[in-house]
Amino acid sequence: MTELRTKLIKRFLAAFVLLTITLGTLAQDTRPGSWHVATDTELKALIPARAPVIQERIETELRTASGITDGKGKYIAGVVLITAGYSAEGRYSHFFIVQVPMKIGEVQLGAGEYLIGWKHNEDSLTINFYEAASGKFLGSIEAVRNASITRVESFRVWPPADKSLIQIGRFTFPYQLGS
């Protein structure tokens, strides 16, 4: 009888350890530090060669792609659109993929595909957000020149543990990840 009891206790302890490890891994999903820069391979698999923009499919410039991942298959990423010759020219400049809820200024974005356009002001950029499928305007935010940024980027999403910023050129604007 003690041999059976020993086996049951060992199985219970093994199940307890496995459950603890699994719950610890799941809990990491919501920590800002679990988000990190997506690799070029991940971005290539995620970002389409031609982005769906309203009724058109506009080429993307993959070398400008930037994104972050939670390491569990969720991404936030963007890329420059090659808009020359399309009706989107001057209105949209970037294709933006969001797979978790996020807030940018007063603009709440759910999982989906979006367009970003910008207008240069004297000391800032007005960043406009649109639904990719419909072109519906969702809202705007002001991006400010960021003195701590030394490298000009076409587009960059910084992981929340680093800066919680999105960068276009020398200008940045903050974001918050939802749950």
GUROKE-609949 format. One record per residue: residue number from 1; residue in three letters; x, y, z of N, C-alpha, C, CB in turn. Coordinates in Angstrom, 3 decimals, decimal comma. Atoms other than C-alpha are relative to their C-alpha. Glycine has a CB too. Layout:
BEGIN
[NUM; ALA; [X; Y; Z]; [X; Y; Z]; [X; Y; Z]; [X; Y; Z]]
...
This chain:
BEGIN
[1; MET; [0,809; -1,185; 0,000]; [0,000; 0,000; 0,000]; [0,864; 1,266; 0,000]; [-0,926; -0,011; 1,193]]
[2; THR; [-0,868; -1,172; -0,035]; [2,857; 2,424; 0,714]; [0,619; 0,266; -1,357]; [1,090; -0,176; 1,044]]
[3; GLU; [-0,540; -0,187; 1,342]; [4,254; 1,838; -2,788]; [-1,005; 0,754; -0,883]; [0,357; -1,366; -0,632]]
[4; LEU; [1,060; -0,676; 0,748]; [0,920; 2,905; -4,310]; [-0,120; 1,452; 0,452]; [-1,349; -0,734; 0,181]]
[5; ARG; [0,072; -1,363; -0,550]; [0,813; 5,925; -2,006]; [1,161; 0,846; -0,503]; [0,001; -0,034; 1,542]]
[6; THR; [-1,183; -0,707; 0,482]; [4,349; 6,931; -3,039]; [-0,174; 0,396; -1,461]; [1,256; -0,868; 0,172]]
[7; LYS; [0,237; -0,298; 1,414]; [3,414; 6,709; -6,743]; [-1,023; 1,123; -0,150]; [-0,481; -1,260; -0,744]]
[8; LEU; [1,039; -1,032; 0,066]; [0,301; 8,831; -6,184]; [0,557; 1,371; 0,407]; [-1,188; -0,379; 0,907]]
[9; ILE; [-0,600; -1,259; -0,453]; [2,261; 11,474; -4,288]; [0,937; 0,541; -1,073]; [0,765; -0,201; 1,336]]
[10; LYS; [-0,906; -0,446; 1,059]; [4,917; 11,595; -7,042]; [-0,776; 0,558; -1,186]; [0,898; -1,154; -0,458]]
[11; ARG; [0,822; -0,487; 1,106]; [2,236; 11,963; -9,714]; [-0,650; 1,338; 0,345]; [-1,076; -1,032; -0,359]]
[12; PHE; [0,613; -1,260; -0,436]; [0,493; 14,675; -7,722]; [1,030; 1,133; -0,038]; [-0,590; -0,146; 1,431]]
[13; LEU; [-1,050; -1,019; 0,010]; [3,766; 16,587; -7,271]; [0,396; 0,368; -1,426]; [1,227; -0,489; 0,777]]
[14; ALA; [-0,344; -0,274; 1,395]; [4,614; 16,252; -10,977]; [-1,096; 0,843; -0,657]; [0,208; -1,324; -0,781]]
[15; ALA; [1,118; -0,781; 0,553]; [1,142; 17,534; -11,929]; [0,011; 1,418; 0,568]; [-1,357; -0,689; 0,308]]
[16; PHE; [-0,055; -1,316; -0,627]; [1,499; 20,410; -9,452]; [1,105; 0,854; -0,610]; [0,215; -0,138; 1,506]]
[17; VAL; [-1,121; -0,723; 0,612]; [4,903; 21,415; -10,876]; [-0,355; 0,419; -1,427]; [1,281; -0,875; 0,000]]
[18; LEU; [0,400; -0,309; 1,373]; [3,565; 21,233; -14,439]; [-1,044; 1,115; -0,032]; [-0,550; -1,255; -0,689]]
[19; LEU; [1,024; -1,039; -0,079]; [0,524; 23,343; -13,520]; [0,620; 1,345; 0,379]; [-1,084; -0,392; 1,017]]
[20; THR; [-0,670; -1,236; -0,424]; [2,725; 25,935; -11,792]; [0,783; 0,621; -1,155]; [0,942; -0,279; 1,187]]
[21; ILE; [-0,778; -0,496; 1,148]; [5,014; 26,221; -14,831]; [-0,938; 0,556; -1,066]; [0,886; -1,129; -0,598]]
[22; THR; [0,964; -0,445; 1,021]; [2,029; 26,504; -17,205]; [-0,637; 1,325; 0,393]; [-1,093; -1,064; -0,215]]
[23; LEU; [0,617; -1,254; -0,449]; [0,331; 29,214; -15,134]; [1,002; 1,149; -0,011]; [-0,585; -0,167; 1,406]]
[24; GLY; [-1,036; -1,037; 0,047]; [3,602; 31,122; -14,844]; [0,250; 0,479; -1,415]; [1,294; -0,518; 0,601]]
[25; THR; [-0,191; -0,356; 1,404]; [4,034; 31,052; -18,614]; [-1,172; 0,833; -0,501]; [0,165; -1,264; -0,862]]
[26; LEU; [1,175; -0,752; 0,428]; [0,465; 32,250; -19,209]; [-0,024; 1,398; 0,604]; [-1,268; -0,748; 0,378]]
[27; ALA; [-0,005; -1,302; -0,662]; [0,895; 35,084; -16,726]; [0,948; 0,977; -0,667]; [0,375; -0,157; 1,453]]
[28; GLN; [-0,962; -0,868; 0,651]; [3,834; 36,433; -18,719]; [-0,600; 0,775; -1,163]; [1,166; -0,805; -0,480]]
[29; ASP; [0,605; -0,647; 1,159]; [1,529; 37,378; -21,629]; [-0,374; 1,450; 0,262]; [-1,219; -0,761; -0,431]]
[30; THR; [0,480; -1,346; -0,288]; [0,304; 40,528; -19,875]; [1,104; 0,928; 0,510]; [-1,113; -0,064; 1,014]]
[31; ARG; [-1,092; -0,847; -0,493]; [3,659; 41,787; -18,659]; [0,586; 0,806; -1,147]; [1,101; -0,853; 0,676]]
[32; PRO; [-0,602; -0,803; 1,063]; [5,059; 44,712; -20,660]; [1,357; -0,525; -0,439]; [0,138; 1,427; 0,453]]
[33; GLY; [-1,337; 0,492; 0,319]; [8,514; 43,128; -20,516]; [0,003; -1,226; -0,892]; [0,729; -0,311; 1,254]]
[34; SER; [0,031; 1,194; 0,846]; [7,341; 40,050; -22,385]; [-0,055; 0,368; -1,480]; [-1,198; -0,877; 0,365]]
[35; TRP; [0,011; -0,451; 1,389]; [6,924; 42,097; -25,587]; [1,419; 0,345; -0,419]; [-0,943; 1,222; -0,186]]
[36; HIS; [-1,348; -0,269; 0,494]; [10,076; 42,280; -27,691]; [-0,050; 0,230; -1,508]; [0,962; -1,172; 0,346]]
[37; VAL; [-0,093; -0,308; 1,422]; [11,219; 43,280; -31,179]; [-0,196; -1,275; -0,818]; [1,362; 0,659; -0,331]]
[38; ALA; [0,227; 1,129; 0,900]; [9,938; 40,942; -33,901]; [1,200; -0,143; -0,943]; [-1,324; 0,190; -0,809]]
[39; THR; [-1,121; 0,253; 0,906]; [12,574; 39,322; -36,102]; [-0,407; 0,305; -1,440]; [0,484; -1,465; 0,126]]
[40; ASP; [0,267; -0,212; 1,426]; [12,885; 39,973; -39,834]; [-0,818; -1,155; -0,581]; [1,322; 0,156; -0,776]]
[41; THR; [0,728; 1,173; 0,483]; [11,625; 36,427; -40,474]; [-1,464; 0,065; 0,426]; [0,650; -1,293; 0,523]]
[42; GLU; [1,377; -0,129; -0,476]; [8,529; 37,003; -38,320]; [-0,742; 1,093; -0,763]; [-0,021; 0,301; 1,505]]
[43; LEU; [0,633; -1,098; 0,727]; [7,811; 40,328; -40,028]; [-0,305; -0,393; -1,444]; [0,895; 1,240; 0,027]]
[44; LYS; [0,207; 0,437; 1,389]; [8,219; 38,770; -43,485]; [-1,212; -0,924; -0,093]; [1,262; -0,718; -0,541]]
[45; ALA; [1,151; 0,909; -0,010]; [5,658; 36,087; -42,570]; [-1,307; 0,743; 0,298]; [0,214; -1,111; 1,036]]
[46; LEU; [1,184; -0,735; -0,440]; [3,232; 38,651; -41,088]; [-0,466; 1,057; -1,002]; [0,278; 0,657; 1,322]]
[47; ILE; [0,337; -1,156; 0,832]; [3,347; 41,595; -43,492]; [-0,192; -0,430; -1,450]; [1,097; 1,081; 0,097]]
[48; PRO; [0,241; 0,399; 1,390]; [1,774; 41,127; -46,909]; [0,859; 0,803; -0,979]; [-1,480; 0,173; -0,348]]
[49; ALA; [-0,747; -0,703; 1,048]; [3,726; 42,023; -50,063]; [-0,859; 1,119; -0,594]; [0,449; -0,989; -1,113]]
[50; ARG; [0,957; -1,004; 0,465]; [0,592; 43,921; -51,154]; [-1,071; 0,130; 1,074]; [-0,628; -0,388; -1,399]]
[51; ALA; [0,938; -0,236; -1,100]; [-1,490; 45,440; -48,357]; [-1,386; 0,343; -0,543]; [0,511; 1,134; 0,915]]
[52; PRO; [1,364; -0,355; 0,398]; [-5,282; 45,588; -48,668]; [-0,347; 1,407; 0,489]; [-1,014; -1,029; 0,557]]
[53; VAL; [0,320; -1,389; -0,314]; [-6,099; 49,304; -48,810]; [-1,284; 0,344; -0,746]; [1,179; 0,977; -0,393]]
[54; ILE; [1,335; -0,232; 0,546]; [-9,823; 49,899; -49,372]; [-0,227; -0,990; -1,155]; [-0,165; 1,493; -0,487]]
[55; GLN; [0,250; 0,912; 1,118]; [-10,341; 48,447; -52,882]; [1,270; -0,298; -0,796]; [-1,058; 0,586; -0,923]]
[56; GLU; [-1,263; 0,210; 0,706]; [-6,657; 48,328; -53,866]; [0,900; -0,919; 0,822]; [0,710; 1,355; -0,280]]
[57; ARG; [-1,038; 0,772; -0,676]; [-3,679; 46,160; -53,001]; [1,304; 0,712; -0,302]; [0,028; -1,521; -0,468]]
[58; ILE; [-1,162; -0,859; 0,189]; [-0,708; 48,448; -52,492]; [1,259; -0,694; 0,523]; [-0,205; 1,356; 0,711]]
[59; GLU; [-1,273; 0,622; -0,376]; [2,895; 47,213; -52,377]; [0,528; 0,576; 1,306]; [1,037; 0,189; -1,111]]
[60; THR; [-0,649; -0,424; -1,237]; [4,733; 47,346; -49,075]; [1,514; -0,030; -0,204]; [-0,420; -0,911; 1,197]]
[61; GLU; [-1,463; -0,078; 0,049]; [8,402; 48,198; -48,557]; [0,530; -0,767; 1,211]; [0,511; 1,507; -0,004]]
[62; LEU; [-0,308; 0,879; -1,127]; [9,400; 45,225; -46,373]; [1,231; 0,429; 0,795]; [0,198; -1,396; -0,498]]
[63; ARG; [-1,212; -0,398; -0,738]; [12,819; 46,640; -45,499]; [-0,292; 1,098; 1,035]; [1,078; 0,488; -0,984]]
[64; THR; [0,381; -1,033; -0,971]; [10,985; 49,429; -43,589]; [-0,876; -0,553; 1,120]; [-0,729; 1,132; -0,704]]
[65; ALA; [0,905; 0,605; -0,980]; [8,910; 46,970; -41,521]; [0,606; 0,011; 1,398]; [-0,342; -1,433; -0,407]]
[66; SER; [-0,401; 0,053; -1,402]; [9,044; 47,116; -37,748]; [-1,185; -0,529; 0,788]; [0,460; 1,409; 0,530]]
[67; GLY; [1,083; 0,512; -0,817]; [7,077; 45,336; -35,084]; [0,497; -0,594; 1,295]; [-0,781; -1,024; -0,758]]
[68; ILE; [-0,281; 0,650; -1,280]; [6,881; 43,763; -31,679]; [-0,902; -1,224; 0,109]; [-0,224; 0,983; 1,211]]
[69; THR; [0,776; 1,214; -0,234]; [5,619; 40,386; -30,511]; [0,025; -0,344; 1,486]; [0,550; -1,179; -0,844]]
[70; ASP; [0,025; 0,464; -1,384]; [4,563; 38,903; -27,210]; [0,663; -1,364; 0,140]; [-1,435; -0,061; 0,513]]
[71; GLY; [-0,635; 1,309; -0,021]; [6,345; 35,674; -28,156]; [-0,997; -1,144; 0,010]; [0,892; -0,109; 1,191]]
[72; LYS; [1,062; 1,011; -0,025]; [3,000; 33,850; -28,134]; [-0,863; 0,075; -1,254]; [-0,874; 0,174; 1,247]]
[73; GLY; [0,736; -0,062; 1,256]; [1,924; 34,636; -31,696]; [-0,796; 1,269; -0,232]; [-0,907; -1,135; -0,073]]
[74; LYS; [0,692; -1,277; 0,173]; [0,533; 38,166; -31,232]; [1,024; 1,066; -0,376]; [-0,773; 0,404; 1,296]]
[75; TYR; [-0,915; -1,008; 0,524]; [2,076; 41,096; -33,102]; [-0,668; 1,365; -0,097]; [0,520; -0,421; -1,366]]
[76; ILE; [0,352; -1,356; 0,407]; [1,887; 44,827; -33,590]; [1,122; 0,386; -0,953]; [-0,145; 1,023; 1,250]]
[77; ALA; [-1,038; -0,249; 1,001]; [3,688; 45,795; -36,787]; [-0,501; 0,979; -1,049]; [0,441; -1,314; -0,666]]
[78; GLY; [0,344; -0,919; 1,069]; [3,799; 48,339; -39,541]; [1,076; 0,026; -1,063]; [-0,223; 1,391; 0,549]]
[79; VAL; [-0,905; -0,054; 1,138]; [5,403; 49,000; -42,886]; [-0,404; 1,177; -0,882]; [-0,021; -1,337; -0,803]]
[80; VAL; [0,262; -1,091; 0,935]; [5,699; 51,813; -45,424]; [-0,706; -0,561; -1,238]; [1,326; 0,729; -0,395]]
[81; LEU; [0,696; 0,336; 1,239]; [3,290; 51,644; -48,375]; [0,675; 0,717; -1,165]; [-1,506; 0,381; 0,084]]
[82; ILE; [-0,516; -0,635; 1,213]; [4,600; 52,333; -51,885]; [-1,226; 0,513; -0,754]; [0,873; -1,011; -0,890]]
[83; THR; [1,285; -0,536; 0,467]; [1,735; 54,643; -52,856]; [0,048; 0,720; -1,334]; [-0,535; 0,929; 1,011]]
[84; ALA; [-0,088; -0,716; 1,275]; [3,023; 56,225; -56,073]; [-0,930; -0,645; -1,026]; [1,460; 0,013; -0,525]]
[85; GLY; [0,919; 0,490; 1,026]; [0,309; 55,906; -58,705]; [-1,313; -0,537; 0,531]; [0,661; -1,058; -0,781]]
[86; TYR; [1,248; 0,477; -0,587]; [-2,436; 54,882; -56,280]; [-0,807; 1,181; 0,529]; [0,278; -1,019; 1,129]]
[87; SER; [0,857; -1,063; -0,523]; [-5,404; 56,898; -55,056]; [0,331; 0,346; 1,453]; [-1,460; -0,410; -0,111]]
[88; ALA; [-0,358; -0,228; -1,399]; [-3,997; 56,593; -51,522]; [1,151; 0,985; 0,151]; [0,365; -1,309; 0,660]]
[89; GLU; [-1,176; -0,855; -0,082]; [-0,979; 58,757; -52,374]; [-0,328; 1,305; 0,705]; [0,556; 0,278; -1,393]]
[90; GLY; [0,192; -1,231; -0,755]; [-0,719; 61,622; -49,910]; [-0,959; -0,147; 1,168]; [-0,494; 1,070; -0,906]]
[91; ARG; [0,954; 0,176; -1,100]; [-3,429; 60,245; -47,618]; [0,496; -1,042; 0,991]; [-1,376; -0,406; -0,541]]
[92; TYR; [-0,522; 1,077; -0,841]; [-1,866; 57,024; -46,300]; [1,469; -0,198; -0,325]; [-0,797; -1,323; -0,209]]
[93; SER; [-1,412; 0,264; 0,226]; [1,786; 56,234; -45,841]; [0,452; -1,338; 0,569]; [0,821; 1,100; 0,596]]
[94; HIS; [-0,415; 1,227; -0,676]; [1,887; 53,132; -43,638]; [-1,181; -0,961; 0,156]; [0,607; 0,327; 1,375]]
[95; PHE; [0,953; 1,062; -0,293]; [0,052; 49,827; -43,245]; [0,339; -0,489; 1,400]; [0,058; -1,176; -1,073]]
[96; PHE; [-0,205; 0,276; -1,422]; [-0,413; 48,873; -39,571]; [-0,849; -1,198; 0,402]; [-0,352; 1,241; 0,870]]
[97; ILE; [0,679; 1,216; -0,441]; [-1,314; 45,429; -38,179]; [0,013; -0,035; 1,523]; [0,678; -1,279; -0,595]]
[98; VAL; [0,151; 0,042; -1,454]; [-2,632; 45,188; -34,611]; [-0,708; -1,305; 0,357]; [-0,800; 1,251; 0,537]]
[99; GLN; [0,623; 1,271; -0,382]; [-3,357; 41,789; -33,046]; [-0,427; -0,057; 1,456]; [0,942; -1,123; -0,274]]
[100; VAL; [0,503; -0,139; -1,365]; [-4,088; 42,950; -29,502]; [-0,561; 1,413; 0,127]; [1,130; -0,278; 1,075]]
[101; PRO; [0,522; -1,359; -0,147]; [-6,151; 45,940; -28,363]; [1,097; 0,969; 0,434]; [-1,150; 0,022; 1,012]]
[102; MET; [-0,956; -1,022; -0,411]; [-4,155; 49,139; -28,061]; [-0,659; 1,365; -0,089]; [1,279; -0,049; -0,872]]
[103; LYS; [0,507; -1,358; -0,013]; [-4,769; 52,802; -27,396]; [1,135; 0,942; -0,377]; [-0,596; 0,364; 1,389]]
[104; ILE; [-0,956; -1,009; 0,428]; [-2,976; 55,648; -29,149]; [-0,704; 1,336; 0,150]; [0,504; -0,243; -1,482]]
[105; GLY; [0,740; -1,229; -0,301]; [-4,006; 58,998; -27,700]; [-1,415; -0,372; 0,389]; [0,002; 0,980; -1,211]]
[106; GLU; [1,405; 0,336; -0,240]; [-7,802; 58,856; -27,761]; [-0,505; -1,058; -0,978]; [-0,864; 1,253; -0,101]]
[107; VAL; [0,387; 0,984; 1,014]; [-7,826; 56,355; -30,633]; [0,157; -1,402; 0,576]; [0,854; 0,162; -1,293]]
[108; GLN; [-0,008; 1,379; -0,490]; [-8,770; 52,846; -29,506]; [0,012; -0,929; -1,208]; [-1,238; -0,291; 0,927]]
[109; LEU; [-0,104; 0,943; 1,113]; [-7,637; 50,126; -31,938]; [-0,178; -1,418; 0,518]; [1,360; 0,146; -0,729]]
[110; GLY; [0,154; 1,420; -0,284]; [-8,874; 46,554; -31,745]; [0,882; -0,784; -0,946]; [-1,478; -0,445; -0,127]]
[111; ALA; [-0,765; 0,835; 0,929]; [-7,270; 43,628; -33,503]; [-0,502; 0,277; -1,417]; [-0,134; -1,526; 0,359]]
[112; GLY; [0,396; -0,277; 1,373]; [-7,239; 44,467; -37,202]; [1,118; 0,639; -0,797]; [-1,212; 0,892; -0,020]]
[113; GLU; [-0,955; -0,631; 0,901]; [-5,523; 46,193; -40,094]; [-0,389; 1,458; -0,188]; [0,055; -0,739; -1,365]]
[114; TYR; [0,235; -1,442; 0,032]; [-5,150; 49,957; -40,266]; [0,962; 0,680; -0,972]; [0,150; 0,601; 1,409]]
[115; LEU; [-0,854; -0,861; 0,811]; [-3,663; 52,732; -42,339]; [0,410; 1,176; 0,849]; [-0,719; 0,469; -1,299]]
[116; ILE; [-0,503; -1,189; -0,687]; [-1,537; 55,544; -41,002]; [0,401; 1,003; -1,072]; [1,214; -0,342; 0,954]]
[117; GLY; [-0,420; -1,099; 0,852]; [-1,139; 58,869; -42,733]; [0,510; 1,116; 0,891]; [-1,162; 0,493; -0,911]]
[118; TRP; [-0,515; -1,091; -0,831]; [0,665; 61,977; -41,554]; [0,123; 1,279; -0,804]; [1,357; -0,372; 0,603]]
[119; LYS; [-0,170; -1,331; 0,579]; [0,898; 65,680; -42,189]; [1,055; 0,714; 0,839]; [-1,366; 0,807; -0,035]]
[120; HIS; [-1,080; -0,693; -0,701]; [4,037; 67,654; -41,320]; [-0,459; 1,401; 0,401]; [1,272; 0,076; -0,886]]
[121; ASN; [0,269; -1,339; -0,530]; [3,425; 70,694; -39,112]; [1,340; 0,666; 0,276]; [-0,887; -0,058; 1,302]]
[122; GLU; [-1,248; -0,706; -0,259]; [6,000; 73,220; -37,971]; [0,962; -0,818; 0,872]; [-0,294; 1,333; 0,666]]
[123; ASP; [-0,861; 0,748; -0,924]; [7,335; 71,156; -35,027]; [-0,537; -1,381; 0,344]; [0,184; 0,782; 1,266]]
[124; SER; [0,612; 1,287; -0,315]; [5,240; 67,991; -35,141]; [-0,578; -0,627; -1,265]; [-1,099; 0,166; 1,072]]
[125; LEU; [0,760; 0,669; 1,051]; [3,388; 65,497; -37,281]; [-1,401; -0,256; 0,534]; [0,691; -1,336; -0,454]]
[126; THR; [1,341; 0,446; -0,341]; [-0,357; 65,013; -37,221]; [-0,143; -1,383; -0,607]; [-1,118; 0,996; -0,522]]
[127; ILE; [0,116; 1,394; 0,429]; [-0,806; 61,250; -37,395]; [-1,483; -0,360; -0,045]; [0,790; -0,964; 0,961]]
[128; ASN; [1,397; 0,388; 0,172]; [-4,152; 60,024; -38,768]; [-0,101; -1,514; -0,140]; [-0,619; 0,703; -1,230]]
[129; PHE; [0,244; 1,440; 0,048]; [-5,542; 56,509; -38,354]; [-1,300; -0,279; -0,746]; [-0,055; -0,596; 1,427]]
[130; TYR; [1,148; 0,395; 0,806]; [-7,957; 54,791; -40,746]; [-0,125; -1,518; 0,033]; [0,135; 0,515; -1,461]]
[131; GLU; [0,191; 1,432; 0,209]; [-9,485; 51,332; -41,105]; [0,525; -0,329; -1,392]; [-1,514; -0,416; 0,160]]
[132; ALA; [-0,569; 0,349; 1,306]; [-7,642; 49,580; -43,940]; [-1,080; -0,433; -0,992]; [1,035; -1,115; 0,157]]
[133; ALA; [1,007; 0,546; 0,912]; [-10,694; 47,825; -45,395]; [-0,942; 1,063; -0,560]; [-0,805; -1,058; 0,709]]
[134; SER; [1,002; -0,989; 0,414]; [-12,995; 50,858; -45,533]; [0,569; 1,393; -0,242]; [-1,073; 0,087; 1,035]]
[135; GLY; [-0,554; -1,346; 0,080]; [-10,715; 53,894; -45,264]; [-0,638; 0,951; 0,995]; [-0,166; 0,541; -1,391]]
[136; LYS; [0,692; -0,823; -0,991]; [-12,884; 55,152; -42,385]; [1,008; 0,653; 0,949]; [-1,015; -0,851; 0,796]]
[137; PHE; [-0,868; -0,744; -0,906]; [-11,121; 57,871; -40,365]; [-0,348; -0,360; 1,444]; [-0,135; 1,533; -0,235]]
[138; LEU; [0,203; 0,398; -1,390]; [-10,653; 56,824; -36,722]; [0,436; 1,054; 1,010]; [0,738; -1,268; 0,267]]
[139; GLY; [-0,476; -1,017; -0,922]; [-8,812; 59,753; -35,175]; [1,441; 0,364; -0,284]; [-0,145; -0,471; 1,430]]
[140; SER; [-1,373; -0,477; 0,190]; [-5,489; 61,569; -34,886]; [0,700; 0,195; 1,330]; [0,010; 1,306; -0,789]]
[141; ILE; [-0,857; -0,309; -1,139]; [-2,621; 62,216; -32,532]; [1,164; 0,828; -0,533]; [0,503; -1,310; 0,732]]
[142; GLU; [-1,185; -0,777; 0,379]; [0,304; 64,646; -32,582]; [1,249; -0,772; 0,390]; [-0,008; 1,402; 0,673]]
[143; ALA; [-1,309; 0,596; -0,265]; [3,748; 63,109; -32,877]; [0,991; 1,150; 0,142]; [0,435; -1,004; -1,147]]
[144; VAL; [-0,950; -1,077; -0,270]; [6,515; 65,273; -31,445]; [1,417; -0,431; -0,335]; [-0,085; 0,438; 1,462]]
[145; ARG; [-1,413; 0,286; 0,238]; [10,174; 65,554; -32,336]; [0,592; -0,489; 1,317]; [0,770; 1,269; -0,543]]
[146; ASN; [-0,527; 0,633; -1,195]; [11,979; 63,302; -29,879]; [1,520; 0,161; 0,017]; [-0,405; -1,501; 0,060]]
[147; ALA; [-1,431; -0,289; -0,078]; [15,437; 64,560; -28,865]; [0,822; -1,231; 0,394]; [0,247; 1,121; 0,995]]
[148; SER; [-0,749; 1,192; -0,410]; [16,377; 61,160; -27,395]; [0,177; -0,993; -1,150]; [-0,707; -0,683; 1,163]]
[149; ILE; [-0,120; 0,866; 1,169]; [15,981; 59,516; -30,822]; [1,139; 0,524; -0,873]; [-1,345; -0,062; -0,802]]
[150; THR; [-1,146; -0,445; 0,792]; [19,275; 59,650; -32,690]; [-0,025; -0,560; -1,417]; [1,290; -0,404; 0,683]]
[151; ARG; [0,069; 0,634; 1,321]; [18,365; 57,448; -35,650]; [-1,369; 0,260; -0,631]; [0,268; -1,530; 0,106]]
[152; VAL; [1,237; -0,242; 0,726]; [15,752; 58,489; -38,202]; [-0,484; -1,342; -0,556]; [0,205; 1,058; -1,146]]
[153; GLU; [0,583; 1,269; 0,459]; [13,415; 55,561; -38,990]; [-1,246; 0,286; -0,831]; [-0,348; -0,926; 1,207]]
[154; SER; [1,229; -0,116; 0,777]; [10,740; 55,208; -41,677]; [-1,197; -0,377; 0,855]; [0,061; -0,885; -1,254]]
[155; PHE; [1,048; 0,460; -0,922]; [8,684; 53,352; -39,081]; [0,648; -0,903; 1,025]; [-1,155; -0,746; -0,755]]
[156; ARG; [-0,540; 0,872; -1,045]; [9,517; 51,753; -35,746]; [-0,993; -0,086; 1,149]; [1,375; 0,517; 0,504]]
[157; VAL; [0,797; 0,241; -1,198]; [7,482; 50,204; -32,962]; [0,972; -0,423; 1,086]; [-1,121; -1,091; -0,239]]
[158; TRP; [-0,876; 0,318; -1,133]; [9,387; 50,244; -29,682]; [-0,766; -0,909; 0,962]; [0,490; 1,308; 0,730]]
[159; PRO; [0,672; 0,848; -0,992]; [8,596; 47,449; -27,167]; [-0,375; 0,820; 1,236]; [0,907; -1,192; 0,401]]
[160; PRO; [0,444; -0,782; -1,156]; [6,668; 48,699; -24,110]; [1,019; 0,064; 1,133]; [-1,278; -0,570; 0,525]]
[161; ALA; [-1,007; -0,029; -1,064]; [9,518; 47,780; -21,755]; [1,082; 1,037; -0,288]; [0,634; -1,383; 0,171]]
[162; ASP; [-1,018; -0,986; 0,372]; [11,819; 50,131; -23,716]; [-0,550; 1,421; 0,038]; [0,546; -0,304; -1,393]]
[163; LYS; [0,479; -1,378; 0,111]; [9,766; 53,201; -24,637]; [-1,496; 0,152; -0,188]; [0,678; 0,656; -1,120]]
[164; SER; [1,436; -0,102; 0,319]; [6,092; 52,413; -25,530]; [-0,264; 1,128; -0,988]; [-0,824; 0,225; 1,282]]
[165; LEU; [0,111; -1,045; 1,018]; [6,521; 54,629; -28,585]; [-0,062; -0,616; -1,389]; [1,182; 0,981; 0,096]]
[166; ILE; [-0,067; 0,294; 1,417]; [5,903; 54,473; -32,295]; [0,707; 1,185; -0,633]; [-1,430; -0,248; -0,630]]
[167; GLN; [-0,856; -1,032; 0,591]; [8,412; 56,402; -34,399]; [-0,203; 0,069; -1,504]; [1,477; -0,273; 0,321]]
[168; ILE; [-0,006; -0,284; 1,435]; [8,041; 57,967; -37,839]; [1,001; 1,129; -0,196]; [-1,449; 0,386; -0,547]]
[169; GLY; [-1,058; -1,000; 0,160]; [11,170; 59,827; -38,913]; [0,663; 0,276; 1,337]; [-0,563; 1,304; -0,596]]
[170; ARG; [-0,531; -0,383; -1,320]; [12,381; 61,755; -35,840]; [-1,119; 0,238; 1,006]; [0,865; 1,260; -0,117]]
[171; PHE; [1,169; -0,302; -0,817]; [8,871; 62,009; -34,427]; [-0,553; -1,262; 0,648]; [-1,080; 0,675; -0,845]]
[172; THR; [0,541; 1,148; -0,722]; [7,266; 59,734; -31,832]; [-1,347; 0,349; 0,619]; [0,982; -0,468; 1,087]]
[173; PHE; [1,249; -0,134; -0,752]; [3,900; 59,172; -30,213]; [-0,161; -1,256; 0,854]; [-1,239; 0,204; -0,960]]
[174; PRO; [0,124; 1,118; -0,926]; [3,027; 56,957; -27,227]; [-1,196; -0,900; -0,327]; [-0,124; 0,522; 1,417]]
[175; TYR; [1,121; 0,933; 0,102]; [0,782; 53,890; -27,177]; [-0,114; -0,767; 1,319]; [0,188; -0,985; -1,210]]
[176; GLN; [0,233; 0,880; -1,157]; [-0,710; 51,640; -24,498]; [-0,606; -1,286; -0,507]; [-0,933; 0,672; 1,067]]
[177; LEU; [0,581; 1,289; 0,350]; [-1,394; 47,944; -24,871]; [-1,205; -0,263; 0,875]; [1,033; -1,131; 0,144]]
[178; GLY; [1,184; 0,394; -0,746]; [-4,834; 46,730; -23,859]; [0,166; -1,406; 0,524]; [-1,253; 0,104; -0,867]]
[179; SER; [-0,085; 1,369; -0,542]; [-5,617; 43,487; -22,141]; [-0,715; -0,981; -0,880]; [-0,577; -0,065; 1,403]]
